[in-house]
């Protein structure tokens, strides 16, 4: 067992550096994880750039963790050394506040965020509250599993909690890091899946992901095309375009909902359109550890997989820049080697 481990931390906002840290036993109610892979998510920029008031530095980013438990702290009966696990954005919950008592664990008054409230997965080892840990299927490899802890979880959870039912029209706006997963999940869940993106050249890829119909928003009006199909019961908006998200709302079916999971500053909404068809525009929080566990299990059973560019830990600065450039195909993942 080593005495130290490598980690990439934000020393001050905007500055990432590789450091050596002391390897210590896990605290009560926590586990220590030997990290095998960690996704580099756009939300990491909130830690790296100092966008969250009150965040304590130095801080290790990373909330798409895949690895193996190598030590268990006191008062953790549910986890064992050797189990393959993941940790996502939700960094655990108290179980006693009013939100937790109502089963709204994601809204816990004392809830933490991995890579924000405590150190995340840009490291060879990570420590996490026991309630934040999700069991990983044995046949799911670490690199493709890591992005499922956030990008996969968010899209899977949004779809399974939508009003859409198998056979309904479901549209996915965007075919990037979130959209390529949302399209796969929608198809595997039995929805009539419509992919919407810019350019005719993306049609082949969309159909390979499982889309039954492709709409090129450069050449067609997505809202009109969706209405020709009877309207979409759910539109999963993964593209970070205010204009695209605003324009596609008209494609909602009666009783349908636009699920805004891409973080954009604002969108225009017509109350008359919503009222006239009992439609809705709503956000969807990613999910808690059990939701992540369901995501991993469903992905392994149905063959949903993330498409990734990998970088070793020592190239984390380059990996982060690649993710922020928007040019990655489609997720960026750090690997720890060894």
Secondary structure, DSSP 8 states (H G I E B T S, - for coil): --SEEEEEEEEETTEEEEEEEE-----TTEEEEEEEEEEE-GGGHHHHTT-STT--SSB-----EEEEEEEE-TT--S--TT-EEEE-SB----S-SHHHHTT-GGG-TT--BBTTTB--SSBSEEEEEGGGEEE--TTS-HHHHHGGGTHHHHHHHHHHTSS--TTSEEEEE--STTHHHHHHHHHHTT-EEEEEESSGGGHHHHHHHT-SEEEETTTS-HHHHHHHTT-EEEEEE-S--HHHHHHHGGGEEEEEEEEE-S--S-----HHHHHHHT-EEEE-----HHHHHHHHHHHHHHT----EEEEEGGGHHHHHHHHHHT-SSSEEEEE---
